[in-house]
Amino acid sequence: MGYHRAGFEVVGVDIKPQPRYPFEFHQADAMTFPLDGFDVIHASPPCQAYSNAQKIRGRSHPDLIAPLRARIRAEAPGVPYVIENVQGAPLIAPTLLCGLMFPGLRVYRHRLFECDPFYFDEPHIGYGHPYEVAKMGRPPRPGQFMHVVGNFSDVRAAREAMGIDWMTRDELREAIPPAYTEYIGARLMAALVPA
C-alpha cells in the first residue's frame, strides 16, 4: 500500500494465498517468480530465522536473504531493490524504521531496509521510545503504543496503530506499516523520475 501511495503500480508475490491483498497478486514462490519487467523489486523474506521470538523457542528456519539478494543481482542487474527484515537479519548497510518515526502510528515495530543502489535517511524525530507500550496480550490504553506480535490483543487497535485497516490478526503480525514503504517509495520515485 505504501508503494502504491508513492505512485508505483504494485504486484505482489507470496507462496501463500492473500485474499485481502489490494493489488495484483500472484501465488508463487518469490525465489522462482520471473523478475523481468519490474522498475523496482521489494522483498520481505521470512524473518523467523532472525527474530527473537523464534530464537527463544529454539526452532530453525531457512535464511533466504543472501540467496534472494544474489538472485536479484544476477537476474535483474541494475534494477533498484529493497530487502526488508527484522533487526539481527544479515542485511547490508540497512536503514532502521520504527512506527515512532511516522505521525499517526502508535506501534513500536523496528524494521530494517537494505536498499541498492540508493540510500535514504531515517526520518528525523529523535531517538528512544518515550511512550508507554501496552503489556503483551493486553489492549492498549489511550496514549499507549503497542507491539503487534504473537498473540496480541485487540485487532482493531492493532490496525489503527499500524495504519492498516484491511488485514486479519495473522496478517498484521507479518506486516509492516504502509507508512514505511510510502516513505521509501517517495525517495525511490524521486531517484527514478528526476524533476
Sequence and secondary structure as in RCSB ss.txt:
>XXXX:A:sequence
MGYHRAGFEVVGVDIKPQPRYPFEFHQADAMTFPLDGFDVIHASPPCQAYSNAQKIRGRSHPDLIAPLRARIRAE
APGVPYVIENVQGAPLIAPTLLCGLMFPGLRVYRHRLFECDPFYFDEPHIGYGHPYEVAKMGRPPRPGQFMHVVG
NFSDVRAAREAMGIDWMTRDELREAIPPAYTEYIGARLMAALVPA
>XXXX:A:secstr
 HHHHTT   EEEESS  TT  SEEEES TTTS  TT S EEE    TTT HHHHHHT      HHHHHHHHHHH
STT  EEEEE TTS  SS EEE GGGSTT  B   EEEEEES       S SS  S B  TTS   TT BB   S
S S HHHHHHHHT  S  HHHHHH   HHHHHHHHHHHHHHHS  
